[in-house]
């Protein structure tokens, strides 16, 4: 909902990566509800291209997210992603 909202780097500014948190909630919703659409909750694949590749890589490298999907396709990942 808030995207990648931030107001600055000061002590009174709003910081956060709400876009990633929104994505995490969406992935959790898919995991919980994919059966209703004929999908398999144990066969979820994330895909991201360009900026989406960075998001996909962040989810892939976060241990809390490992139970939400089985595999990830990272197309045009940035050089900062260690492989």
N, C-alpha and C positions, 0 to 999 in steps of 0.2 A: 504494500500500500504506500509506504513512504519512499520506496526506491533506495537510492544511495544518498539519502538526505544527510546533510551536515551543514552547520552554519559557520564553521571556522575552527581554528586551532587553540583558541583561548580557553581559559578555565571555566568561563560561563557559557561557552558554545556547546551546541548539541553535536555529539560525535556518535559515530556508529556506522555499521555496515548493514543497514536495514534491508537493502536489496537482497543480500545473501540470506538473511533471516526469513524474508518473504519466500525465497526459493526453497529454503528448508521446510517451511510449513507446507508449501505446495507439494513437495516430494513426499512428505509424510502423509498428506491427504491422498495422494495417488496410491501409495502403499496400502492404506487402509480401505480404499474404495475401488481399486482396480478390478476386483472380482465382479462387481456389479456391471462392469462393462465387458466382461468376458476375458479379462486379462489375468495373468498369473503374477501375484505379488512377489514371487521368488525369482522372476525373470525380468525385472525392470532394468532398462539400460538408459543411462543419461547420455545426452549428446549436446555438445556445444561447439560453435564455430566462432572464431574471432574473439570478441569480448565474452561470449558465452562459453568459449573454451576455458577461459580463466575461471569463470564460475564453476564449471564442471570439474576442473582440476582442484579447486578449493574443496568442493564437496567430496571428491575422491580421496583427498589427503586428510580429511577430518574423521577421526575414529568414531565419533558419535553418529556419523552418517552411514557407516559401513553396512548396517543392517537394513537400510532402506532401498538399496539397489545392488544389482549383481555385477554390472560392468559399466564402463564409461567409454565413450568415444570422444576424444579431444582433438578437434580439427583446428589446425593453425594455432597451436598453443604458444604462448610467449616463451622467450628463452629463459625466464626466471623459474620455470617449472622444472624441477630436477627429475630426470628419468634415468 
